[in-house]
Amino acid sequence: MRKVERIKCGNGNCYLIQEKESAILVDTSRTQYRDNILKICKKSNVKLIILTHGHMDHIQNALYLSQELKVPIAMHKADYELTKNNMIEPLVAHKLLGKLILALSIKSFHNDIIEPFEPEIFLQEGDSLQAFGINATVVELPGHTKGSIGLNVWDSDLFVGDALMNMFYPTKSMLYGERSRMDESANKISSLGKKTIHFGHGKPVSNRKW
């Protein structure tokens, strides 16, 4: 059995990726959604939590879910410091919608709390998740943050975190730390060919030229 379950958390998503008797959780969302996420995860044999990047709306439940599910947390090392302080890596937006989202995000970064956690695994380009029962490899997608990553799963599904967004329409990330690297990551996603793209925000779509 292969299954992707999108767990909607307000305007964001977590994903439960299942293969045979194993599962991994991608991102952990915000505190108010933790009970529902845990309830869904407990139906499966979750072996790992992967964080696509270090922003509040993707990591706020990382410690809680890791403790409840008794599984390790994995992410890219370049975003480790970001988990301690979301303000250390400035974000930029060049479109009106992006600027509105950025203003809301910065308010959240200032006011919300991240329970400190320590990732047990640091991931990088090409790492396999086969040891956790999932046929997937890590894809580095910097630009939104320095350590943004995605997952190429079964060669048919690509989980991109916030390297791309579909809040209002499918597009490159509306917020970024480095625009040139964000553009490079979007081109990298395009080059991976026919896949279903799963966003950190919004419904999945087919891959295209971004």
C-alpha positions in Angstrom: 0.0 0.0 0.0 1.2 3.5 -0.9 -0.7 6.5 0.3 -0.3 10.2 0.8 -2.6 11.8 3.4 -2.7 15.6 3.4 -3.5 16.9 6.8 -4.9 20.3 6.4 -4.0 22.7 9.2 -5.6 26.1 8.5 -3.8 27.4 5.4 -0.9 25.0 5.8 -0.4 21.3 5.4 1.3 18.3 7.0 1.6 15.0 5.2 1.5 11.4 6.3 3.4 9.3 3.7 2.6 5.6 4.0 4.2 2.6 2.4 3.3 -0.9 3.4 3.7 -1.0 7.2 5.7 2.2 7.6 5.0 5.9 7.5 6.7 9.3 7.9 5.3 12.6 8.9 6.3 15.7 6.8 6.1 18.9 8.8 4.2 19.4 12.1 2.2 22.7 11.8 1.1 24.9 14.7 0.1 24.1 18.2 -3.7 24.4 17.7 -3.6 21.5 15.2 -1.5 19.1 17.3 -4.3 16.9 18.6 -5.7 16.2 15.2 -2.3 15.5 13.7 -1.5 13.1 16.5 -4.8 11.3 16.1 -4.2 10.7 12.4 -0.6 9.7 13.0 -1.5 7.1 15.6 -3.4 5.1 13.0 -0.1 4.4 11.2 3.4 3.2 12.1 5.2 6.6 12.0 8.9 6.1 12.1 10.3 9.6 11.4 9.3 13.3 11.4 10.8 15.4 8.6 10.8 19.2 8.7 11.0 20.8 5.2 12.4 24.0 6.8 12.6 25.8 10.1 9.7 28.2 10.0 7.2 28.4 12.9 4.2 27.1 10.9 6.1 23.9 10.0 7.9 23.1 13.2 5.8 24.2 16.2 4.6 20.7 17.1 7.9 19.0 16.4 8.9 18.3 20.0 5.4 17.3 21.0 4.8 14.9 18.2 8.3 13.4 18.4 7.7 12.7 22.1 4.2 11.3 21.7 5.1 9.1 18.7 8.6 8.3 20.0 10.3 9.0 16.7 13.3 11.1 15.7 13.2 14.5 14.0 15.1 15.1 10.7 15.9 18.3 8.8 18.7 20.1 7.0 21.5 21.4 9.2 21.4 24.8 7.5 18.0 25.5 9.2 18.9 24.3 12.6 19.6 27.8 14.1 16.4 29.0 12.5 14.4 26.7 14.7 15.7 28.6 17.7 14.9 32.0 16.3 12.8 32.5 13.1 14.0 36.1 12.9 17.7 35.4 12.3 17.2 34.8 8.6 15.3 37.8 7.0 12.6 37.2 4.5 11.7 39.3 1.4 8.7 39.5 -0.8 8.3 41.4 -4.1 4.6 41.0 -4.8 1.7 42.6 -2.9 0.3 39.2 -1.8 3.7 38.1 -0.7 4.1 41.3 1.3 0.8 40.8 3.1 1.8 37.2 3.9 5.2 38.4 5.0 3.7 40.9 7.5 1.5 38.2 9.0 4.4 35.8 9.2 6.7 38.2 10.9 4.0 38.9 13.5 3.8 35.2 14.2 7.6 34.8 14.4 7.7 37.5 17.1 4.7 36.3 19.2 4.5 32.5 19.0 6.7 30.1 20.9 8.7 27.2 19.5 9.4 24.5 22.1 13.1 23.7 21.8 14.0 20.4 20.2 17.1 18.7 18.9 17.0 16.9 15.5 18.6 13.5 15.6 19.2 13.4 11.9 20.5 16.0 9.5 19.5 15.4 5.9 21.2 16.4 2.6 20.8 16.0 -1.1 20.3 12.4 -2.2 19.8 10.9 1.3 17.5 7.8 1.1 14.6 7.2 3.5 14.6 3.5 2.8 15.8 2.7 6.3 12.5 4.2 7.5 10.4 2.0 5.1 9.7 4.8 2.5 11.1 4.8 -1.1 12.1 8.4 -1.1 15.1 10.6 -1.4 15.9 14.1 -0.2 16.1 17.1 -2.6 17.8 20.3 -1.4 15.6 23.3 -2.4 17.3 26.4 -0.8 16.0 29.9 -1.3 12.9 30.2 0.9 15.3 29.3 3.7 18.9 28.2 3.5 18.1 24.7 4.5 14.8 24.1 2.7 14.4 20.5 1.5 11.9 18.4 -0.4 11.2 14.7 -0.8 11.1 12.8 -4.0 8.7 9.9 -3.2 8.2 6.9 -5.4 9.5 9.0 -8.4 5.8 10.2 -8.7 5.3 12.6 -5.8 7.4 15.6 -4.8 6.9 17.3 -1.4 8.3 20.8 -1.7 7.6 22.6 1.6 7.6 26.3 0.8 9.9 26.2 -2.1 6.7 26.6 -4.1 3.3 27.7 -2.8 -0.4 27.4 -3.8 -2.1 29.7 -1.3 -3.9 31.7 -4.0 -2.5 30.1 -7.1 0.5 27.8 -7.9 3.7 29.8 -7.9 7.2 30.0 -6.7 7.5 30.9 -3.1 6.1 34.3 -2.4 8.6 34.7 0.5 12.3 34.0 0.3 15.6 34.7 1.9 17.5 34.5 -1.4 15.6 35.1 -4.6 18.2 33.8 -7.0 18.5 30.5 -5.1 14.7 30.3 -4.8 14.5 30.6 -8.6 17.2 27.9 -9.0 15.2 25.6 -6.8 12.0 26.2 -8.8 13.9 25.4 -12.0 15.3 22.2 -10.3 11.7 21.1 -9.5 10.6 21.7 -13.1 13.5 19.6 -14.3 12.3 16.6 -12.3 9.5 16.1 -14.8 6.1 14.5 -14.4 5.2 14.5 -10.7 2.5 15.5 -8.3 3.6 18.5 -6.3 2.6 18.6 -2.7 2.9 22.1 -1.2 3.4 23.3 2.4 0.4 25.6 1.6 -2.4 24.7 -0.8 -3.7 21.8 -2.9 -1.4 19.5 -4.9 -1.0 20.1 -8.7 1.0 18.6 -11.5 4.6 19.7 -12.0 5.2 22.3 -14.6 7.7 25.0 -15.6 7.8 27.3 -12.5 
